Amino acid sequence: MDITGKLVVAAVTHTETRIWATDAHRGDKPEVVAAALAPAGQILLVGHGKGKSNSMLKLIQHLERHQPKTAEKVVAALDVNVPALTEPQILAAAREWFDDHKNG
């Protein structure tokens, strides 16, 4: 999957980060490599957690420390219970966010 310059959705759990390009088609499989975020144009993180279990926050902190140019591409972080949602539900939440913010 080529995400170069694209808006991407990254769903973060404590075991993986799943990445979709915003032009992904229904049923496309996500890429399961957090380092693959580097070529993205903008990044919407989707995750859930509190305190030490907040994997999304850990990813942001890792990016800020080790890949600051990638960290700058994070446009928002949505707090949703990723393990409880299907992939279409995750992407629907991301589409709703993009629709609400595309003109802002």
Backbone as CSV, one residue per row, in Angstrom:
resi,resn,N_x,N_y,N_z,CA_x,CA_y,CA_z,C_x,C_y,C_z
1,MET,0.848,-1.179,0.000,0.000,0.000,0.000,0.889,1.236,0.000
2,ASP,0.645,2.146,-0.903,1.414,3.382,-0.986,0.640,4.495,-0.296
3,ILE,1.183,5.016,0.817,0.511,6.086,1.558,1.215,7.426,1.382
4,THR,2.177,7.489,0.492,2.964,8.698,0.307,2.075,9.906,0.068
5,GLY,2.181,10.888,0.966,1.451,12.132,0.833,-0.036,12.065,1.109
6,LYS,-0.541,10.903,1.498,-1.982,10.740,1.713,-2.347,10.948,3.176
7,LEU,-3.613,11.282,3.405,-4.173,11.228,4.743,-4.367,9.761,5.077
8,VAL,-3.905,9.327,6.246,-4.051,7.935,6.635,-4.734,7.830,7.994
9,VAL,-5.344,6.685,8.223,-5.953,6.362,9.508,-5.081,5.285,10.140
10,ALA,-4.655,5.509,11.375,-3.855,4.522,12.096,-4.600,4.132,13.360
11,ALA,-5.081,2.882,13.424,-5.799,2.363,14.590,-4.777,1.691,15.501
12,VAL,-4.668,2.193,16.722,-3.605,1.791,17.633,-4.168,0.962,18.779
13,THR,-3.587,-0.215,19.005,-3.860,-1.008,20.199,-2.516,-1.338,20.830
14,HIS,-2.536,-2.025,21.969,-1.269,-2.337,22.625,-0.467,-3.389,21.874
15,THR,-1.067,-4.078,20.917,-0.347,-5.118,20.188,-0.005,-4.756,18.750
16,GLU,-0.692,-3.752,18.183,-0.431,-3.428,16.787,-0.951,-2.045,16.437
17,THR,-0.494,-1.555,15.285,-1.047,-0.357,14.674,-1.444,-0.738,13.259
18,ARG,-2.723,-0.570,12.939,-3.234,-0.888,11.609,-3.404,0.412,10.848
19,ILE,-2.944,0.429,9.605,-2.907,1.658,8.823,-3.702,1.491,7.536
20,TRP,-4.562,2.480,7.250,-5.293,2.514,5.996,-5.033,3.852,5.318
21,ALA,-4.838,3.842,4.029,-4.831,5.086,3.263,-6.279,5.522,3.105
22,THR,-6.518,6.827,3.045,-7.898,7.300,2.966,-8.563,6.937,1.655
23,ASP,-7.782,6.525,0.660,-8.401,6.083,-0.585,-8.566,4.562,-0.607
24,ALA,-8.416,3.926,0.565,-8.567,2.471,0.644,-10.001,2.090,0.291
25,HIS,-10.129,0.952,-0.335,-11.447,0.449,-0.695,-11.967,-0.450,0.407
26,ARG,-13.283,-0.518,0.543,-13.901,-1.393,1.538,-13.335,-2.799,1.389
27,GLY,-12.880,-3.374,2.504,-12.321,-4.716,2.480,-10.804,-4.755,2.336
28,ASP,-10.158,-3.605,2.034,-8.702,-3.594,1.954,-8.109,-3.957,3.306
29,LYS,-7.054,-4.730,3.313,-6.393,-5.117,4.558,-5.427,-4.016,4.987
30,PRO,-5.387,-3.709,6.293,-4.474,-2.670,6.766,-3.038,-3.173,6.807
31,GLU,-2.119,-2.241,6.729,-0.710,-2.554,6.897,-0.422,-2.524,8.389
32,VAL,0.289,-3.507,8.892,0.457,-3.652,10.335,1.884,-3.284,10.747
33,VAL,2.354,-2.086,10.346,3.716,-1.649,10.668,3.668,-0.170,11.020
34,ALA,3.935,0.159,12.273,3.865,1.559,12.697,4.867,2.431,11.942
35,ALA,6.049,1.927,11.635,7.066,2.710,10.929,6.604,3.099,9.530
36,ALA,5.598,2.425,9.009,5.086,2.722,7.677,4.379,4.073,7.620
37,LEU,4.168,4.715,8.770,3.506,6.020,8.787,4.371,7.134,8.209
38,ALA,5.673,6.963,8.174,6.587,8.036,7.777,6.233,8.721,6.463
39,PRO,5.870,8.004,5.399,5.588,8.701,4.146,4.226,9.396,4.079
40,ALA,3.372,9.208,5.072,2.028,9.799,5.044,2.096,11.314,4.985
41,GLY,1.058,11.905,4.409,0.948,13.362,4.392,0.382,13.874,5.703
42,GLN,-0.693,13.251,6.176,-1.312,13.569,7.455,-1.779,12.274,8.084
43,ILE,-1.842,12.255,9.425,-2.169,11.025,10.145,-3.285,11.303,11.148
44,LEU,-4.333,10.495,11.088,-5.391,10.503,12.091,-5.214,9.241,12.923
45,LEU,-4.895,9.395,14.205,-4.759,8.245,15.094,-6.105,7.903,15.700
46,VAL,-6.376,6.628,15.825,-7.596,6.139,16.441,-7.179,5.106,17.475
47,GLY,-7.570,5.312,18.729,-7.171,4.366,19.765,-7.928,4.603,21.045
48,HIS,-7.597,3.803,22.042,-8.287,3.886,23.324,-7.337,3.410,24.411
49,GLY,-7.425,3.992,25.548,-6.611,3.549,26.672,-6.518,4.629,27.716
50,LYS,-6.224,4.215,28.894,-6.078,5.149,30.012,-4.719,4.909,30.662
51,GLY,-4.101,5.974,31.114,-2.852,5.856,31.865,-1.778,5.083,31.119
52,LYS,-1.164,4.130,31.800,-0.058,3.374,31.215,-0.482,2.489,30.054
53,SER,-1.774,2.204,29.931,-2.233,1.341,28.845,-2.623,2.126,27.596
54,ASN,-2.384,3.438,27.576,-2.771,4.257,26.438,-1.750,4.087,25.310
55,SER,-2.006,3.118,24.433,-1.084,2.801,23.349,-0.962,3.943,22.349
56,MET,-2.048,4.676,22.131,-2.009,5.791,21.202,-1.050,6.862,21.714
57,LEU,-1.134,7.164,23.013,-0.226,8.144,23.606,1.215,7.653,23.520
58,LYS,1.429,6.363,23.765,2.783,5.806,23.668,3.331,5.955,22.249
59,LEU,2.476,5.715,21.246,2.919,5.876,19.860,3.283,7.331,19.579
60,ILE,2.444,8.257,20.014,2.734,9.684,19.807,4.062,10.047,20.468
61,GLN,4.262,9.608,21.710,5.516,9.902,22.414,6.716,9.296,21.691
62,HIS,6.556,8.061,21.195,7.640,7.422,20.442,7.965,8.226,19.182
63,LEU,6.922,8.624,18.460,7.151,9.404,17.248,7.823,10.731,17.564
64,GLU,7.372,11.411,18.624,7.962,12.696,18.997,9.449,12.554,19.322
65,ARG,9.815,11.460,19.972,11.208,11.241,20.373,12.084,10.724,19.241
66,HIS,11.534,9.826,18.428,12.359,9.108,17.465,12.069,9.440,16.002
67,GLN,10.888,9.946,15.720,10.517,10.303,14.341,9.725,11.607,14.360
68,PRO,10.366,12.699,14.784,9.636,13.964,14.959,8.957,14.465,13.687
69,LYS,9.537,14.206,12.526,8.888,14.656,11.285,7.579,13.917,11.068
70,THR,7.529,12.651,11.453,6.281,11.889,11.363,5.295,12.380,12.410
71,ALA,5.763,12.664,13.618,4.887,13.162,14.691,4.178,14.442,14.282
72,GLU,4.853,15.298,13.535,4.254,16.561,13.093,3.068,16.342,12.159
73,LYS,2.968,15.174,11.548,1.895,14.881,10.604,0.606,14.426,11.284
74,VAL,0.650,14.185,12.601,-0.542,13.746,13.326,-1.498,14.930,13.441
75,VAL,-2.676,14.810,12.811,-3.649,15.909,12.805,-4.665,15.793,13.932
76,ALA,-4.874,14.573,14.438,-5.824,14.382,15.537,-5.684,12.969,16.078
77,ALA,-6.240,12.782,17.281,-6.274,11.461,17.906,-7.689,11.239,18.430
78,LEU,-8.373,10.250,17.863,-9.742,9.928,18.271,-9.709,8.844,19.333
79,ASP,-10.444,9.054,20.415,-10.521,8.071,21.498,-11.719,7.159,21.250
80,VAL,-11.437,5.988,20.685,-12.471,4.979,20.460,-11.933,3.625,20.905
81,ASN,-12.824,2.732,21.270,-12.433,1.401,21.741,-12.164,0.501,20.540
82,VAL,-10.955,0.589,20.004,-10.587,-0.122,18.779,-10.868,-1.629,18.850
83,PRO,-10.492,-2.334,19.931,-10.739,-3.785,19.938,-12.217,-4.162,19.856
84,ALA,-13.108,-3.265,20.269,-14.544,-3.571,20.253,-15.195,-3.259,18.908
85,LEU,-14.454,-2.626,18.000,-15.025,-2.200,16.727,-14.520,-3.056,15.574
86,THR,-15.353,-3.200,14.560,-14.929,-3.861,13.330,-14.118,-2.853,12.511
87,GLU,-13.393,-3.338,11.519,-12.645,-2.430,10.652,-13.567,-1.423,9.968
88,PRO,-14.737,-1.837,9.448,-15.636,-0.835,8.847,-16.090,0.233,9.856
89,GLN,-16.289,-0.151,11.119,-16.691,0.834,12.136,-15.559,1.816,12.428
90,ILE,-14.324,1.323,12.470,-13.165,2.202,12.687,-13.072,3.203,11.543
91,LEU,-13.184,2.705,10.320,-13.088,3.586,9.159,-14.264,4.557,9.079
92,ALA,-15.449,4.132,9.539,-16.607,5.035,9.571,-16.356,6.182,10.548
93,ALA,-15.762,5.884,11.712,-15.432,6.933,12.687,-14.422,7.908,12.092
94,ALA,-13.452,7.381,11.361,-12.452,8.238,10.721,-13.096,9.103,9.639
95,ARG,-13.977,8.499,8.820,-14.661,9.272,7.776,-15.482,10.399,8.383
96,GLU,-16.148,10.115,9.508,-16.942,11.149,10.178,-16.044,12.294,10.634
97,TRP,-14.879,11.956,11.195,-13.940,12.998,11.631,-13.486,13.816,10.432
98,PHE,-13.093,13.143,9.346,-12.637,13.859,8.156,-13.739,14.764,7.607
99,ASP,-14.983,14.269,7.577,-16.087,15.089,7.067,-16.294,16.327,7.931
100,ASP,-16.132,16.185,9.251,-16.311,17.315,10.165,-15.168,18.325,10.090
101,HIS,-13.973,17.891,9.654,-12.784,18.745,9.728,-12.153,19.085,8.381
102,LYS,-12.689,18.599,7.295,-12.026,18.811,6.014,-12.014,20.268,5.566
103,ASN,-12.924,21.064,6.068,-12.966,22.472,5.696,-12.379,23.392,6.770
104,GLY,-11.807,22.772,7.825,-11.339,23.583,8.939,-9.947,23.842,8.984
